[in-house]
Amino acid sequence: MTRIENVPVVLLHALPLDSAMWQAQAAALRARGHTVITPDQRGFGRTPLGTAPPSLDTVADDLAALLDRHRIGSVALAGCSMGGYAAMAFLRRHPHRVRALALLATRAGADRPEEAAERIRFADLLLDDASRDQLVAHTTPLLLGATTRTRHPDLVERVTAMAATAAPESVAWAQCAIAARPDSLSVLCGADVPAVVLAGDEDELVAGDEAATMAEALPRGRLVTIEAAGHLPPLEAPDRVSELLMALVDASATEERNGEGAC
């Protein structure tokens, strides 16, 4: 069997979860010999929110600083939902540090004014003690596809519990950062690296044509639709997502070994 080069991999989590959502994929990639980093975005998991104003650029620079501390130059980068927005911000600010890219359940376009306003309103409601619990209970199940909600109520309970542990201030900060993000299609057009866009066919938050647009923009992108999955494919279809990420990372390792795609 051909030995696969160790490729550093970064997995960026969705809102309002934390890095634990990537447990299955991290284990699969590590078993194949790759270094895997699953950071908690500021305000989530064990990472403090800090005092910086809401900005995905701040999140991207947090990641760059983390890689510096680990003495890692370039990585295969994967992001789901909010993690995808952060991945595109990182690609914009640190393009030469991305050697492969996976975008899951996310979109490259900026929010329309009415969408941004709705995010801000959502953030305000989260900070209101009177509305928070009902809001979280109503919106969190929508992160999962209809099939998952019907067949895997245990996963619905798990995701709801994870969402309930997120600090309201952190979720509000992230929503405001996402609302202010710029369009990233031009960034994807310039990303000449192995890339895959994953979309759940039951995603109720991101339309399928958004995923197709990203895959078309990426010079070496391809679109994979995951059946019976919603907005959280790493949790709803863990084996399939692990398989696709391992294929992407292996492609990056082969390219590096052959000296292709070098800057």
Long-range contacts (C-beta under 8 A, 24 or more apart in sequence): 3-33, 4-32, 4-33, 4-34, 4-250, 4-253, 5-253, 5-256, 5-257, 6-33, 6-34, 6-35, 6-253, 7-34, 7-35, 7-75, 7-76, 7-99, 7-100, 7-249, 7-252, 7-253, 7-256, 8-34, 8-35, 8-36, 8-37, 8-67, 8-70, 8-72, 8-74, 8-75, 8-76, 9-34, 9-35, 9-36, 9-37, 9-75, 9-76, 9-77, 9-78, 9-245, 9-249, 10-36, 10-37, 10-38, 10-39, 10-63, 10-67, 10-75, 10-76, 10-77, 10-78, 11-36, 11-37, 11-38, 11-78, 11-79, 11-83, 12-39, 12-41, 12-63, 12-77, 12-78, 12-79, 12-80, 12-82, 12-83, 12-84, 12-86, 12-87, 13-38, 13-40, 13-41, 13-44, 13-80, 13-82, 13-83, 14-80, 14-81, 14-82, 14-83, 14-105, 14-143, 14-231, 14-232, 15-81, 15-82, 15-171, 15-174, 15-175, 15-178, 16-44, 16-140, 16-162, 16-163, 16-166, 16-170, 16-171, 16-174, 17-44, 17-159, 17-162, 17-163, 17-166, 17-232, 18-44, 18-45, 18-162, 18-166, 19-44, 19-45, 20-45, 20-162, 21-80, 21-162, 21-232, 21-234, 21-235, 22-234, 24-234, 24-238, 24-239, 24-241, 24-242, 25-78, 25-234, 25-238, 25-241, 25-242, 25-245, 28-242, 28-245, 28-246, 29-242, 29-245, 29-246, 29-249, 32-246, 32-249, 32-250, 34-76, 34-249, 35-72, 37-66, 37-67, 37-70, 37-72, 37-75, 39-63, 39-66, 41-82, 41-83, 41-86, 41-174, 42-170, 42-173, 43-167, 43-169, 43-170, 43-171, 43-173, 43-174, 44-166, 44-167, 44-170, 44-174, 49-167, 49-169, 49-170, 49-173, 54-173, 54-174, 54-176, 54-177, 54-180, 55-177, 55-180, 56-85, 56-86, 56-89, 56-177, 56-178, 56-180, 56-181, 57-89, 57-93, 58-177, 59-86, 59-89, 59-90, 59-177, 60-86, 60-89, 60-90, 60-92, 60-93, 60-94, 61-93, 63-90, 64-90, 64-93, 64-94, 64-97, 67-97, 73-97, 74-98, 74-99, 75-99, 76-100, 76-101, 76-102, 76-245, 76-248, 76-249, 76-252, 77-101, 77-102, 78-102, 78-103, 78-104, 78-245, 78-248, 79-103, 79-104, 79-106, 80-104, 80-105, 80-106, 80-232, 80-233, 80-234, 81-105, 81-106, 81-205, 81-206, 81-231, 81-232, 82-106, 82-174, 82-178, 85-178, 85-181, 88-181, 88-184, 88-187, 88-188, 89-181, 89-184, 91-184, 91-187, 91-188, 91-191, 92-184, 92-187, 95-187, 95-190, 95-191, 96-263, 98-191, 98-193, 99-193, 99-194, 99-252, 99-255, 99-256, 99-261, 100-193, 100-194, 100-195, 100-248, 100-249, 100-251, 100-252, 101-191, 101-193, 101-194, 101-195, 101-196, 101-218, 101-221, 102-195, 102-196, 102-197, 102-198, 102-244, 102-245, 102-248, 103-195, 103-196, 103-197, 103-198, 103-211, 103-214, 104-197, 104-198, 104-199, 104-233, 104-234, 104-241, 105-198, 105-199, 105-200, 105-203, 105-205, 105-206, 105-230, 105-231, 105-232, 105-233, 106-206, 106-214, 107-206, 107-207, 107-210, 107-211, 107-213, 107-214, 108-183, 108-184, 108-185, 108-187, 108-188, 108-210, 108-213, 108-214, 108-217, 109-183, 109-184, 109-185, 109-210, 109-213, 110-181, 110-182, 110-183, 110-184, 111-178, 111-179, 111-181, 115-179, 116-179, 116-180, 119-175, 119-176, 119-178, 119-179, 120-175, 120-176, 120-179, 122-175, 123-171, 123-172, 123-173, 123-175, 123-176, 124-172, 126-168, 126-171, 126-172, 126-175, 127-168, 127-169, 127-172, 132-168, 136-160, 136-163, 136-164, 142-204, 142-205, 142-230, 142-231, 143-205, 143-230, 143-231, 143-232, 144-230, 144-231, 144-232, 144-235, 144-236, 145-200, 145-201, 145-202, 145-203, 145-204, 145-228, 145-229, 145-230, 145-231, 145-236, 146-202, 146-230, 147-202, 147-228, 147-229, 148-202, 148-228, 148-229, 148-230, 148-236, 152-236, 155-235, 155-236, 158-235, 159-232, 159-235, 185-213, 185-214, 185-217, 188-214, 188-217, 188-218, 188-221, 189-217, 189-218, 189-219, 191-218, 191-219, 192-219, 192-220, 192-261, 193-220, 193-252, 193-261, 194-220, 194-248, 194-251, 194-252, 194-255, 195-219, 195-220, 195-221, 195-222, 195-248, 196-221, 196-222, 196-223, 196-224, 196-244, 196-248, 197-221, 197-222, 197-223, 197-224, 198-224, 198-226, 198-233, 198-241, 198-244, 199-223, 199-224, 199-225, 199-226, 200-225, 200-226, 200-228, 200-229, 200-230, 200-231, 200-232, 200-233, 200-236, 200-237, 201-225, 201-226, 201-227, 201-228, 201-229, 202-228, 202-229, 202-230, 203-229, 203-230, 203-231, 204-230, 204-231, 205-230, 205-231, 206-231
